[in-house]
Amino acid sequence: MNNEIVPTDISNSEKINALVSHLLGIFTTFVGALIIWYWSKGKSPFVEEQSREALNFQITILIGFSIAGALSFLPTGFILVPLITVYNIAMCIIAAMSARDGKSYVYPISIRFIQ
């Protein structure tokens, strides 16, 4: 991370905004994280960092769904869609719980499109 953010320096509203940016990925793919990231730029380093992580992860998930869709004529595509869905939900919940505690979370599999 750029600067380590100490959890005690993070307000409850910042923690909630970061938590929401992760959870919105389950329902809105990258759109929710994109809105929160754009809104938080220059206002809250923690929310900006976490919403950027969520945005990068959701774009990566969208690419995974696109590949699975392209492979849908094979059994592999039909197997990948539920696996990607479950992985997305699990990682979003884990990241949200970390944000709730004021800790930065980095998704284990995510392409860093936005720095």
N, C-alpha and C positions, 0 to 999 in steps of 0.2 A: 504494500500500500504506500501511497505518497507520504502521508503523515499519519502516525499512529494516533487514533482518536481515543482519548481516555473515556471509558463509559460514564464516569461521574460528570463529565462536561456536557453530556447529551441530555436535553430536556425530554420529558415524557412525550410531548407532541412530536419531537423529532423521531423518537423511537417508534411511535405509532405510524408516522408517515413512511418510515423505512419498512416497517412491517407490512403496511398496506401495499407498498410498491412490489413487494415479493408476492403477496397473496393475489393481487390483481392478475398476475400472470396466468393463474389457473383459469380465470374467466375471460380475460380480454387479450390474451397473448401478450404482444409487446406494447399495445396501445396505452394501458394504464401506467406502466413503468416509464414510457416515453413522456407522458404528461407530467408525472411527478418529477422526473429528471429535469425536464425543461423548466418547470416551476421552481425547483430547488437550487438551480445553478446560481452560485454566488451568495446564497442565503444560509444554507446549512451544509457544511462539508460531509457530515455523516449521511444525511438523506441523499445528497447528490451522489456520493460514492455507492450507496446501497441500491439506489434506483438505477444507476448505470450498470451495476452488476446484474440486476434483475432484467434490464433491457437487453444486455448482451446475451444472457442466458435464454431469454424468450426468442430472440432472433435465431439462436442456435437451434432451439427446439423447433421453430418454424421450418428451418432448413431440413431438420430430421423428418418432420411430417411431410415435407415436399418430396424427399427421397422415398419415403414409405409409400406415398401416393403414386409416384412414378413406378414403383415396384408392385403396385396393387394387383397386377395381372398374374403375379406369382404368389405362392403361399407366404413368401418372406415378407411381402408388404402387409399382408393381413396380420402377421405376427408382430411386426414392428409397431404398428399404430397403438395397440393397447400397452405395449412395453414402454413406448415413449410417453404415453399419457400418464401411466403410473409413476414413471420416473420424474416427470414434470411436477406432478402433485406432491410427491414425497420431497423433492428438493426445494420446492417453494415453501412448504411447511417448515422444513428444517431451517431454511434461511430466515423465514419470518420469526421463528422462535429465537434465533440468534440476534436478530435486530431488536426484538422485544427486550432483550437483556442488554442492549447497547453495544453489542459486539459486531465487528465487521465480519461479513461472511463472503467467501469466495467460492463460487460454484466449482465443483471438481471438473466438470466437462462443460466448457463454455469458450466460444471463440470471442476474443476481445476486439469487437468491431469498433467500439467507441472507447476511447482512452480517457 
